C-alpha cells in the first residue's frame, strides 16, 4: 500500500510539474517543411544557446546554412557537429563576423553576397547582456553596437539579396520583453561608454532591444509591398551563455541554489528556439511580433509604444545610418 501511495505522490508531482512547465514554457513547434533548392539561411550567434538549437533543427531541412561566428574555431566545431548529425550532404559555411567592428560586418555581408544566391532567411540572434561598458573599434558602446547597430547594418547590406528570394524572404530578429522598460529613443548617453553601474547595464540592454524592435517595425512598413517579411521573436527567459556576466548566475553557488526554480520557469535553448523556428518555417509568413507561436491572439500589445512612434523611428533610422558611415557602406543608400 505504501508503494502505491508513493507512486501516486510521484505521479501527482510529475503531472503538476508537466502542466506548470507547459503553461510557463509552451509547447514544441512541429513542422515537416523541407526546402526544395537548398535555400540560404544565415544565423548569427549560433555556436551556443538558441542559435545552436536553431541550426541543429534546420540541419535536416535541406537548406544551405551560413553560420556567422566571431570565433571561427567554435564555428567549425558547430559545422562538424552538424555534419556528424546529418551527414556529408548538409551544406554549411562558417564565415567570420565580429559585431564589435562595422567593417567586419560589411566583410561578412560581402562573403554572403559573393555566394550569388538569394537569401531566404536572416536570423539576427547574436547579443550580449549585462556586459561591462566598453568602446568598440568604431568608438561606440559595445552593447548598443552588438545588439542593435550591427544587425541594422547587416540587414540593410543583405536586403538586396533577400529581395531576390522568389518564395518570400524573412528577417527574424531576436528581441526581449526587456525593451518594454526603455523610456527614451534615441538615448545618446548609451551610444557611448557609460558609467558602470548595475542599473546602467540593464538600461543598455533594454535600450539596444528597443532599438532593434523600432528598426524592425519601420523596416516592416517599408517592405510591406515586397516579398520580404520582418519579424521580432521574444523567446522568453532562456538559460544560455548570455547570462555569463550576470552575477546571480555567474556565481556557482547561487546558480545551483536557483536550479529547482529555473527547471520549472526557465526554458532550455531548444525550447527557446521554437518561436524562432516558427518564424522561419511556417509556410505563410507569420505576424510581426511573436512571443508565443501557438497563440492566435494579436501580440502587438507586447511592443513598447516608443518602437511604433514614426517620428522617433525616423530619428533612430537616420542616426543609425550616420553611425554606419555611409561613405564606407554605399549599399545603404539604396534602401530608402
N, C-alpha and C positions, 0 to 999 in steps of 0.2 A: 504493500500500500504506500510505503514511504517512497519507493522508487517512482511509482506513478505520480505521486504528488510532486516530486522533484521535476519529473518530465513535464508536468502541467505548468509548473512555475517557469521553467526554461522556455517552454513554448509560448507562454504569455509574454515573457520578457522579449523573446525574439520577434513576436508579432508586433509588439509596441515599438520596438526599435525599427523594424522594417517600415511600419506605417509612418513613424516620425521622420525617418530619412526620406521616404517617398514624398512627404509633404514639403520638407525643407529643401531637398536636393533636386527632386524632379525625376523624370523617367528617361530612359535611353531613347535616342533618336534612331529610328530604323529606316533605312533606305537601301534599296538594291541597285541604285543607279551606278552605272559604269559608263565611262566616256568612250566615244567611238574613234576618236582621232588623236589620241594622246594629247588632249587639251592641256595647255600650260597653266600651272598653278604656282604662284610664288608665296612662300611663307617666311616671314622674318621671326627671329627669336624662337627657333624650332629645335634646339638641341636638348631642351628640358621642358617640363611643365606642360601647359596647354598646347604650345606649338608642337612639341614632340608627339603628344597624343593625337593631334590633328593629322600630322603627316603619316603616322602609323595607320590611321584609319583610311587615309586616301591612297595608301600604298597598293591596295587591291582594286583600285577603281580605274585602272588603265589610263592614268594621266601622266603628264610629264611634270615632275616636281622640281622646283628650284628652291634650294634652301639658302636663305640669306643669313650668314653667320659671321659674327665678329671673330670667333676662334675657329680657324679652319680645321684644326685637329679634332675638335668636338664635332664639327660639321661632317668630317669624313667618317668618324665613328658612327654618327647617325645614319649616314649613307650606307655603311656596311651593315648596320643593324637592319635596315630596310631590305637590302639585298638578301641577307640571310633569311629574313622572314618571308619574302615574296618571290625570291628567285632572281636570276640574272636578267629576266625580261623587263623588270621595272626600270624606268628611265628617271634617274635622279642626278641633278647637277648641284654642286656645292660652290657658291660664289661668296667671296668675302664682302662684307659691308660693316662699316663702323658708323653707328648713328651719332657719334660724337664728332663726326667730320663730314661736312656737306659735300666736299669733293669726293669722298669715298662713296657716298650715296649716289652721286652722279655717275661714278665709275661702275657701280653695281647696276644702275639702270641701263647704262650703255651695253654692258655684257648681256643683259636680258634682251634688249632690242636687237643686238647682233645675232641672236638666235633666229631672227626673222620668222617668228611665229606669233600669231595673235595670242594675247593673254586672256584666259577665261576668268581667273580669279587672282586677286591680290589680297593677301591676308596680312594686315598691319598689326602684328602681335608684339613685337619687341617693346619692352618697357622696363623701367626701374621704379622702385618705391622706397620712400624714406631714406633717400641717398644723401650722403654728405654733399653740401653745396660745393660745386666745382665749376670752373670755367672751361669750356671746350676750346679746341684749337680755333674755332670760329668766334671766340670771345662771347659766347652765350652760356647761360646757365644750363647745366647738364640735363636735369630732369625735363626742363622745357624743350630742349633740343631732341633728346632721345625719345620722349613720349609723344611729342607733337610735331615739331618743326621738321624733323627728319622724315616723318611719314607724309607730311604735307608736300615736301619736295619730291619724294619718291613717287607718290601718287600722280602728281602732275607730270613728271617726266615720263611715266609709263602710260599716261592717259591715251595718247595716240595709238599705242599698241593694244590697249584694252578695247578701244573703239573698233578695231579690226575684227574682233571676235563675232562670228556670224550667229552664234547661238545665244548671245546676250552675256556680256561680261559682268562680273561682280567685284565690288571693292568692299572688303569686310574689315572694319576697324574694331579692335578690342578696346572697350571703354570700361568705365566703372561707375557705380552708383555714387562714388565719392564726388563726382563732378557736380552733384546737386548742391554741395556745400560751398562751392566757389561763388563769390559775390561780385567780382569785378572782372571785366574783359574788354579790352586788353589790360593786363596788370603788368606794367612795365617794370615794376620792382622785382618781379620774379623772372624777368628775362636775363637778369644779370646775377652774379654771385651775391646771395643774400646772407643775412646774419643766421648762423647755425643754431636754431632752436627747434625743439620738437614741433611746436606749432607751425613754424615756417616750413619744415619738411613736409608736414601734412598739406599745407597750403599749396606748396609747389606741385605735389602730385594731383591734388584736386583741380588746380588750375590747368595743368597740362591736359588732363582728360576733358575738361570743359572746352578747351581749345580744339581738341580732336572732334568732339561732338559738333561744335559750332561749324568747323570746316566741313565736316561730312554733311551737315544739314544744308549748307549753302551749295556745296558741290552737287548734292542730290537735286536741288532745284534747277541748277544749271544744266544738268544732264537728263532732266525729266522727259525730254522728247528723243533721247538717244537710246541705244541698246545697252547702255551701261547703267547698272543699278548700284546704289550706295547703301551700306548697312552699318549700323552700330550694334555690336553684341556686348551685352553685360553678362559675363559668365557667372557672376556672383562671387562668393567667398571661396577661393580655391587654394588648396595647400600646395604652393610651388616655391621655387627658389627666389621669387620676387621679394619674399619677406626676410631674406638673409641679413638685411641691415636693420631690421626691426627688433629692438631689444627684447620684447616679450617673447619672441620666437627664436631669436638667435641664442638666447640663454638655454642651455640644455636642460637644466632642472625645471625651469618654467615651461619649457616645451613639452616635457613628458607629463608634468602635472596637469596640463590642459588637454592631454591626449583624449581622455574619455569624452569630453565635451566636443572636441573637434571631430571625433568619429561620427557624432550624431549630426553636427551642424555645418561642417566644412566639406566641400566637395573634393574629390580626388581630381587630378589633372584630366583623367578620362571623362569623368562626369562634367567637368567644366568645359570640355571640348564639344559637348553635344549641341549646344546652341550655335556654335561656330560651324559645325558640320551641317546643321540645318540650313544656315545661310548660304553655304557653298553648294549643297547637293539637292536642295528642294527643286523640283522641276520648274515651277514658276517662281520667279523672284519674290521673296517674302517681303514683309513690311520693313520700314526703315529702322526702327528701334526694336531690338529683340532682347528680351530678358528671359522669358520662358518660351521655348519654341513650341511647347504644347498648348500655350494659351491662344485662344481665339479672340481675345479682347484687344482693343487698341491700347498700346502701351506708351502712347505719346506723353502721357502724364508723368512718365519716368524721366522726362527730359527737362533739364534746367531751362526756364523761360529765357534766360540770357542767351542760350545757344540758338534760340529761334528768332532773336531780335535782328532784323535785317540790317539796321544801322551799325550795330556792334559787330555783326558778322562781316560786313563790308570793311570795317576798320581793321579787324583782325586779318582778313584776307590781304588787304593792301600792305599792312605791316609785315606779314609773313613773306610776301613776295619781295619786299625790300630786304628783309633779313637773309633771304636766299640769294642775294646778289644776282640780279637778273643779267648783268653784263657777262657773268660766267656761265649762266644756265639759260641760254636764249630760248630753249624749248618752252619755257614757261610763258613766253609772250604769246604763244598760240592758243592758250587755254581759254582766255576770256577776251 
